[in-house]
């Protein structure tokens, strides 16, 4: 197998980090732009939720298929196709004449996005096979997410205030084009020696499950939980889940292998991602509307208020990666759960004040940034280590899917609380997500991930100290 030299490996890391910057910067900037979009397009809160969740639902539904397809037909090829789709759809989002068209273009954008994050992580897993080195690289990867969170609110606020909300999508175009050129020059092609077959039935069941459940949660506050359409959606979601598990168990090469979840560490990493990213998505959505709506701040001022969170999201991921490489995932996850829990609890107090102090808001956002900054590296490392390197695309896709499922549910559930005027409830939900991360860190970390019989796991190539944990 071709292994690039040190300089080329650094360039591969830079290209992959550029792709995650493209995706994550889009998220943080878009949240700051939500109030301006609401005014310009005449959107409801539910419309704003769909502008976010249409993207995350499609992304979550396709991530695993994109990862396994990349393992089969070539990771660089799929990565380049994803860049083309994401960049083109971003330009269309900037031209959207209505909320409906914006939601449609966001779905196309998500198709491209599904080919970026998991495939980039698979490229990195094959470029950096040593477990300790991979953990440090994942820390750098998480740091890029932190950079996007640090730059996103301020950059987004400045763009929205000076040019308009459409510019936040147009910003993706030059970044995407640069990533395309660098990929063609420096990223080597790679694929699995034996990739998984396509699973169209499983794919459809996943789409029905996520789409129906999210639709019910977003639309129920307005339509009522007992309305026929909401009831049908809940029944469809339950039926899709009930059919997915037995169907996937019977397949030789399932889209999502339920047997992987026999591992406490793998299941814990998946659930941790769901709770942590539900907290993040809901936190950003609620605070974008709170800062510019209830407090009346400008987009730039709102972005500056979020800087304490953004700076810690920049500083903490590399530290988290080093801790995972030397001590395992438990300590970073305990820090993550503590920070998110404390932030949610402090946010509850702001609901009783129409003019919270700057210090109170800064501490709330800093604690959330501290917690979220430590969560990514242990999630990704555990997921990638739990499957053989040949299936790195699938492993990264499963981790990324759980993140997007959490994001979709966070916007749906916490957005529903905001829509009904119960912001305190939204803060308590975030607190509960932090407590869930704490419980999972205590009960599921430190055990060897499940490996299918006869399949060598990346864990089996770790140091004795790590495998003994």
C-alpha positions as CSV (number, residue, x, y, z in Angstrom):
1,X,0.0,0.0,0.0
2,X,1.3,3.5,-0.9
3,X,2.3,5.6,2.1
4,X,3.1,9.3,1.5
5,X,6.2,10.8,3.1
6,X,6.1,13.1,6.1
7,X,5.7,16.4,4.1
8,X,2.9,14.9,1.9
9,X,1.2,13.4,4.9
10,X,1.0,16.9,6.4
11,X,-0.5,18.2,3.2
12,X,-3.1,15.4,3.2
13,X,-4.0,16.4,6.8
14,X,-4.3,20.1,5.7
15,X,-6.6,19.2,2.8
16,X,-8.8,17.0,5.1
17,X,-8.9,19.8,7.7
18,X,-9.9,22.3,5.0
19,X,-12.9,20.1,4.2
20,X,-14.1,19.9,7.8
21,X,-13.6,23.7,8.0
22,X,-15.9,24.0,5.0
23,X,-18.7,22.0,6.7
24,X,-18.3,23.2,10.3
25,X,-17.9,26.9,9.4
26,X,-21.1,26.7,7.4
27,X,-22.9,25.5,10.6
28,X,-21.6,28.2,13.0
29,X,-22.1,31.1,10.5
30,X,-25.6,29.9,9.6
31,X,-26.8,30.1,13.2
32,X,-25.8,33.7,13.5
33,X,-27.7,34.4,10.2
34,X,-31.0,32.8,11.3
35,X,-32.7,36.0,12.6
36,X,-31.8,37.9,9.3
37,X,-33.1,34.9,7.2
38,X,-36.3,34.9,9.3
39,X,-37.0,38.5,8.5
40,X,-36.0,38.4,4.8
41,X,-37.7,35.2,3.9
42,X,-40.7,35.6,6.3
43,X,-39.8,32.2,8.0
44,X,-41.4,30.8,11.1
45,X,-39.3,29.2,13.8
46,X,-40.3,25.8,12.3
47,X,-39.0,27.1,8.9
48,X,-35.6,27.9,10.5
49,X,-35.6,24.5,12.1
50,X,-36.1,22.9,8.7
51,X,-33.3,25.1,7.2
52,X,-31.0,23.4,9.6
53,X,-32.5,19.9,10.0
54,X,-33.2,19.3,6.3
55,X,-29.4,19.4,6.0
56,X,-28.6,17.2,9.0
57,X,-31.3,14.6,8.2
58,X,-30.0,14.0,4.7
59,X,-26.4,14.1,6.0
60,X,-27.1,11.6,8.8
61,X,-29.0,9.3,6.4
62,X,-26.2,9.2,3.8
63,X,-23.0,9.3,5.8
64,X,-22.6,5.5,6.3
65,X,-23.4,4.8,2.6
66,X,-20.9,7.5,1.5
67,X,-18.2,6.0,3.8
68,X,-18.7,2.4,2.5
69,X,-19.0,3.6,-1.1
70,X,-15.7,5.5,-0.7
71,X,-14.1,2.3,0.6
72,X,-15.4,0.5,-2.5
73,X,-14.8,2.9,-5.4
74,X,-12.1,5.2,-4.1
75,X,-11.9,7.7,-1.3
76,X,-10.3,10.6,-3.2
77,X,-12.9,10.2,-6.0
78,X,-15.9,10.4,-3.6
79,X,-14.2,13.2,-1.7
80,X,-13.9,15.3,-4.9
81,X,-17.5,14.6,-5.8
82,X,-18.6,15.8,-2.4
83,X,-16.6,19.0,-2.7
84,X,-18.3,19.7,-6.1
85,X,-21.8,19.1,-4.8
86,X,-21.3,21.0,-1.5
87,X,-19.7,24.0,-3.3
88,X,-22.3,24.2,-6.0
89,X,-25.2,23.8,-3.6
90,X,-23.8,26.5,-1.3
91,X,-23.9,29.0,-4.3
92,X,-27.5,28.0,-4.9
93,X,-28.4,28.5,-1.2
94,X,-27.0,32.1,-1.5
95,X,-29.6,32.7,-4.3
96,X,-32.6,31.0,-2.7
97,X,-35.8,33.1,-3.2
98,X,-37.8,31.5,-0.4
99,X,-37.5,29.2,2.6
100,X,-38.7,26.2,0.6
101,X,-36.0,26.7,-2.0
102,X,-33.4,27.2,0.7
103,X,-34.4,23.9,2.3
104,X,-34.2,22.1,-1.0
105,X,-30.7,23.5,-1.8
106,X,-29.6,22.6,1.8
107,X,-30.6,19.0,1.1
108,X,-28.4,19.0,-2.0
109,X,-25.6,20.6,0.0
110,X,-26.0,17.7,2.6
111,X,-25.5,15.1,-0.2
112,X,-22.1,16.6,-0.8
113,X,-21.4,17.1,2.8
114,X,-22.0,13.4,3.4
115,X,-19.0,12.6,1.2
116,X,-16.6,14.9,3.1
117,X,-16.3,14.3,6.8
118,X,-16.3,10.5,6.9
119,X,-14.2,10.1,3.8
120,X,-11.7,12.7,5.0
121,X,-11.4,10.8,8.3
122,X,-11.0,7.5,6.4
123,X,-8.2,9.1,4.4
124,X,-6.5,10.2,7.6
125,X,-6.9,6.8,9.2
126,X,-5.0,5.2,6.3
127,X,-2.4,8.0,6.2
128,X,-1.7,7.9,9.9
129,X,-2.1,4.2,11.0
130,X,-0.3,4.4,14.3
131,X,-3.0,4.7,17.1
132,X,-1.2,7.3,19.1
133,X,-0.3,9.4,16.1
134,X,-3.9,9.1,14.9
135,X,-5.2,10.3,18.2
136,X,-3.0,13.4,17.9
137,X,-4.1,14.0,14.3
138,X,-7.8,13.7,15.5
139,X,-7.0,16.4,18.0
140,X,-5.8,18.7,15.2
141,X,-9.0,17.7,13.3
142,X,-11.0,18.8,16.3
143,X,-9.0,22.0,16.6
144,X,-10.2,22.9,13.1
145,X,-13.7,22.6,14.3
146,X,-12.7,24.9,17.1
147,X,-11.3,27.4,14.6
148,X,-14.6,27.4,12.7
149,X,-16.5,28.0,15.9
150,X,-14.1,30.8,16.9
151,X,-14.2,32.4,13.5
152,X,-17.8,31.5,12.5
153,X,-19.8,33.7,14.9
154,X,-17.7,36.8,14.4
155,X,-17.2,36.3,10.7
156,X,-20.9,35.4,10.2
157,X,-22.0,38.4,12.3
158,X,-19.8,40.8,10.2
159,X,-21.0,39.3,6.9
160,X,-24.7,39.4,7.8
161,X,-24.4,42.9,9.2
162,X,-22.4,44.4,6.3
163,X,-23.4,42.2,3.2
164,X,-26.4,40.1,4.2
165,X,-27.2,36.6,5.2
166,X,-26.7,35.2,1.7
167,X,-23.0,35.9,1.9
168,X,-22.5,33.2,4.5
169,X,-23.3,30.6,1.9
170,X,-21.2,32.3,-0.8
171,X,-18.2,32.1,1.5
172,X,-18.1,28.3,1.0
173,X,-17.4,28.7,-2.8
174,X,-13.7,29.8,-2.7
175,X,-13.0,27.4,0.2
176,X,-14.5,24.5,-1.7
177,X,-12.6,25.4,-4.9
178,X,-9.3,25.6,-3.0
179,X,-10.0,22.2,-1.4
180,X,-10.7,20.7,-4.9
181,X,-7.4,21.9,-6.3
182,X,-5.4,20.7,-3.3
183,X,-7.1,17.3,-3.3
184,X,-6.2,16.7,-6.9
185,X,-2.6,17.7,-6.3
186,X,-1.8,16.0,-2.9
187,X,-4.3,13.4,-1.8
188,X,-3.5,9.8,-2.9
189,X,-6.3,7.5,-4.0
190,X,-7.1,4.6,-1.6
191,X,-9.8,2.0,-1.2
192,X,-10.5,-1.1,0.8
193,X,-9.2,-4.4,-0.4
194,X,-12.7,-5.8,0.2
195,X,-15.4,-3.1,0.6
196,X,-19.0,-3.6,1.8
197,X,-21.8,-4.0,-0.7
198,X,-24.6,-1.4,-1.0
199,X,-27.7,-1.8,1.2
200,X,-30.5,0.1,-0.4
201,X,-33.3,-1.3,1.8
202,X,-31.4,-0.4,5.0
203,X,-30.7,3.1,3.5
204,X,-34.4,3.7,2.9
205,X,-35.3,2.5,6.4
206,X,-32.8,5.0,7.9
207,X,-34.2,7.9,5.9
208,X,-37.8,7.1,6.9
209,X,-36.7,6.7,10.6
210,X,-34.9,10.0,10.8
211,X,-37.1,12.0,8.5
212,X,-40.4,11.0,10.1
213,X,-39.2,11.4,13.7
214,X,-37.7,14.8,13.1
215,X,-40.8,16.0,11.2
216,X,-43.0,14.9,14.1
217,X,-40.9,16.7,16.7
218,X,-40.6,20.0,14.7
219,X,-44.3,20.2,13.6
220,X,-46.0,18.8,16.7
221,X,-45.9,22.1,18.7
222,X,-48.1,23.7,15.9
223,X,-50.1,20.8,14.7
224,X,-50.6,19.0,18.0
225,X,-49.2,15.6,19.0
226,X,-52.5,13.9,18.4
227,X,-53.0,15.3,14.8
228,X,-53.2,12.5,12.2
229,X,-50.1,13.5,10.3
230,X,-47.9,13.6,13.5
231,X,-49.3,10.2,14.6
232,X,-48.6,8.7,11.2
233,X,-45.0,10.0,11.3
234,X,-44.4,8.6,14.7
235,X,-45.8,5.2,13.6
236,X,-43.6,5.3,10.5
237,X,-40.5,6.1,12.6
238,X,-41.3,3.2,15.0
239,X,-42.0,0.8,12.1
240,X,-38.7,1.8,10.4
241,X,-36.7,1.2,13.5
242,X,-38.6,-2.1,14.2
243,X,-37.8,-3.3,10.7
244,X,-34.2,-1.9,10.5
245,X,-32.7,-4.0,13.3
246,X,-33.8,-7.5,12.3
247,X,-33.2,-6.8,8.6
248,X,-29.6,-5.6,9.2
249,X,-28.8,-8.5,11.5
250,X,-29.7,-10.9,8.7
251,X,-27.5,-9.2,6.1
252,X,-24.0,-10.4,5.6
253,X,-22.8,-6.8,5.0
254,X,-25.4,-4.5,6.6
255,X,-25.4,-0.7,6.2
256,X,-25.3,-0.4,10.1
257,X,-24.3,-3.6,11.8
258,X,-26.3,-3.9,15.0
259,X,-23.8,-6.4,16.4
260,X,-21.3,-3.5,16.8
261,X,-23.4,-2.1,19.6
262,X,-22.7,-5.2,21.7
263,X,-19.5,-3.2,22.7
264,X,-20.1,-0.9,25.6
265,X,-17.4,1.5,24.4
266,X,-18.7,1.7,20.8
267,X,-22.3,2.1,22.0
268,X,-21.2,4.7,24.5
269,X,-19.3,6.7,21.9
270,X,-22.3,6.7,19.7
271,X,-24.7,7.8,22.4
272,X,-22.2,10.4,23.6
273,X,-22.1,11.9,20.2
274,X,-25.9,12.0,20.0
275,X,-26.2,13.8,23.3
276,X,-23.2,16.2,22.9
277,X,-24.2,17.3,19.4
278,X,-27.9,17.6,20.4
279,X,-26.7,20.0,23.1
280,X,-24.5,21.9,20.6
281,X,-27.1,22.3,17.9
282,X,-29.8,23.2,20.3
283,X,-27.5,25.6,22.2
284,X,-26.5,27.5,19.1
285,X,-30.1,27.6,17.7
286,X,-31.6,28.9,21.0
287,X,-28.9,31.4,21.6
288,X,-28.9,32.9,18.1
289,X,-32.6,33.7,18.5
290,X,-32.1,34.8,22.1
291,X,-29.2,37.2,21.6
292,X,-30.6,38.9,18.5
293,X,-34.3,38.5,19.3
294,X,-34.9,38.9,23.1
295,X,-31.7,41.0,23.8
296,X,-31.9,42.9,20.5
297,X,-28.2,42.6,19.7
298,X,-26.8,43.1,16.2
299,X,-25.5,40.0,14.3
300,X,-21.9,41.1,15.0
301,X,-22.5,41.8,18.7
302,X,-24.2,38.4,19.0
303,X,-21.2,36.8,17.4
304,X,-18.8,38.5,19.8
305,X,-20.9,37.3,22.8
306,X,-20.2,33.7,21.6
307,X,-16.4,34.2,21.5
308,X,-15.7,32.7,25.0
309,X,-17.3,29.4,23.8
310,X,-15.6,29.6,20.4
311,X,-12.1,30.2,21.9
312,X,-12.3,27.2,24.2
313,X,-13.6,25.1,21.3
314,X,-10.4,26.1,19.6
315,X,-8.0,25.5,22.5
316,X,-9.4,22.2,24.0
317,X,-9.5,19.7,21.1
318,X,-5.7,19.3,20.8
319,X,-5.5,18.8,24.5
320,X,-8.3,16.3,24.3
321,X,-6.4,14.4,21.5
322,X,-3.3,14.2,23.6
323,X,-5.2,12.9,26.6
324,X,-6.9,10.3,24.5
325,X,-3.6,9.1,23.1
326,X,-1.9,8.9,26.5
327,X,-4.7,8.2,29.0
328,X,-7.7,7.0,27.0
329,X,-11.2,8.6,26.5
330,X,-12.6,8.7,30.0
331,X,-10.9,11.9,31.3
332,X,-11.8,14.0,28.2
333,X,-15.4,12.8,28.3
334,X,-15.7,13.6,32.0
335,X,-14.5,17.1,31.4
336,X,-16.9,17.4,28.4
337,X,-20.0,16.2,30.5
338,X,-19.1,18.6,33.4
339,X,-18.7,21.6,31.1
340,X,-22.0,21.0,29.2
341,X,-23.9,20.3,32.4
342,X,-22.7,23.4,34.2
343,X,-23.4,25.6,31.1
344,X,-26.9,24.4,30.8
345,X,-27.6,25.0,34.5
346,X,-26.2,28.5,34.3
347,X,-28.3,29.2,31.2
348,X,-31.4,28.4,33.2
349,X,-30.7,31.4,35.4
350,X,-30.7,33.8,32.5
351,X,-34.3,32.9,31.7
352,X,-35.3,34.9,34.7
353,X,-33.5,38.0,33.6
354,X,-34.2,40.2,30.6
355,X,-30.8,41.8,31.0
356,X,-28.2,39.2,32.0
357,X,-24.7,40.5,32.8
358,X,-22.0,40.1,30.3
359,X,-20.0,38.1,32.9
360,X,-22.8,35.7,33.3
361,X,-23.2,35.1,29.6
362,X,-19.5,34.8,29.1
363,X,-19.2,32.2,31.8
364,X,-22.1,30.2,30.4
365,X,-20.6,30.2,26.9
366,X,-17.1,29.5,28.2
367,X,-18.3,26.4,30.1
368,X,-20.1,25.1,27.1
369,X,-17.0,25.6,24.9
370,X,-14.9,23.8,27.5
371,X,-17.2,20.8,27.5
372,X,-17.7,20.6,23.8
373,X,-14.0,21.1,23.1
374,X,-13.1,17.9,24.8
375,X,-15.8,15.6,23.3
376,X,-14.8,15.1,19.7
377,X,-11.5,13.3,19.9
378,X,-12.6,10.5,22.2
379,X,-15.7,9.8,20.1
380,X,-13.9,9.6,16.8
381,X,-10.9,7.6,18.2
382,X,-13.1,5.0,19.8
383,X,-15.2,4.6,16.7
384,X,-12.2,4.3,14.3
385,X,-10.3,2.0,16.6
386,X,-13.3,-0.4,16.9
387,X,-13.2,-1.5,13.2
388,X,-10.4,-2.7,10.9
389,X,-8.5,-0.1,8.9
390,X,-9.9,-1.4,5.7
391,X,-13.4,-0.3,6.9
392,X,-12.2,3.1,8.1
393,X,-14.8,4.8,5.9
394,X,-17.6,2.9,7.6
395,X,-16.1,3.5,11.1
396,X,-15.8,7.3,10.6
397,X,-19.3,7.4,9.0
398,X,-20.9,5.7,12.0
399,X,-19.3,8.3,14.3
400,X,-20.3,11.1,12.0
401,X,-23.9,9.8,11.6
402,X,-24.4,9.8,15.4
403,X,-23.2,13.4,15.5
404,X,-25.7,14.4,12.8
405,X,-28.6,12.5,14.4
406,X,-27.8,14.4,17.6
407,X,-27.8,17.7,15.8
408,X,-31.1,17.0,14.1
409,X,-32.8,16.0,17.3
410,X,-31.2,18.9,19.2
411,X,-32.6,21.5,16.8
412,X,-36.0,19.7,16.7
413,X,-36.4,19.2,20.4
414,X,-34.8,22.4,21.8
415,X,-36.2,24.4,18.9
416,X,-39.7,23.1,19.8
417,X,-39.2,24.3,23.3
418,X,-38.1,27.8,22.0
419,X,-41.1,27.9,19.7
420,X,-43.5,27.4,22.6
421,X,-41.7,30.1,24.6
422,X,-40.3,27.8,27.2
423,X,-36.6,28.7,27.0
424,X,-36.0,27.4,30.5
425,X,-37.0,24.0,29.3
426,X,-34.5,24.3,26.5
427,X,-31.8,25.0,29.0
428,X,-32.8,22.0,31.2
429,X,-32.6,19.8,28.1
430,X,-29.0,20.9,27.5
431,X,-28.3,20.2,31.1
432,X,-29.7,16.7,30.8
433,X,-27.5,16.1,27.7
434,X,-24.5,17.0,29.7
435,X,-25.5,14.7,32.5
436,X,-26.0,11.9,30.0
437,X,-22.4,12.4,28.7
438,X,-21.1,12.2,32.3
439,X,-23.0,8.9,32.9
440,X,-21.8,7.4,29.7
441,X,-18.2,8.4,30.4
442,X,-18.3,6.7,33.7
443,X,-20.0,3.5,32.6
444,X,-18.8,2.8,29.1
445,X,-15.3,3.9,28.6
446,X,-12.1,1.9,29.1
447,X,-13.4,-1.3,27.6
448,X,-12.2,-2.9,24.4
449,X,-14.5,-2.3,21.4
450,X,-16.3,-5.2,19.9
451,X,-14.7,-6.8,16.8
452,X,-16.5,-9.3,14.6
453,X,-15.0,-12.8,14.7
454,X,-12.0,-13.2,12.5
455,X,-11.6,-9.5,11.8
456,X,-8.5,-7.7,13.1
457,X,-9.4,-4.4,14.8
458,X,-7.3,-1.3,15.0
459,X,-7.5,-1.8,18.7
460,X,-5.5,-5.0,18.5
461,X,-2.6,-2.9,17.1
462,X,-2.5,-0.5,20.0
463,X,-0.1,-0.5,22.8
464,X,-0.5,-3.1,25.7
465,X,-1.4,-0.2,28.0
466,X,-4.3,0.8,25.8
467,X,-5.6,-2.7,25.2
468,X,-5.5,-3.4,28.9
469,X,-7.8,-0.5,29.8
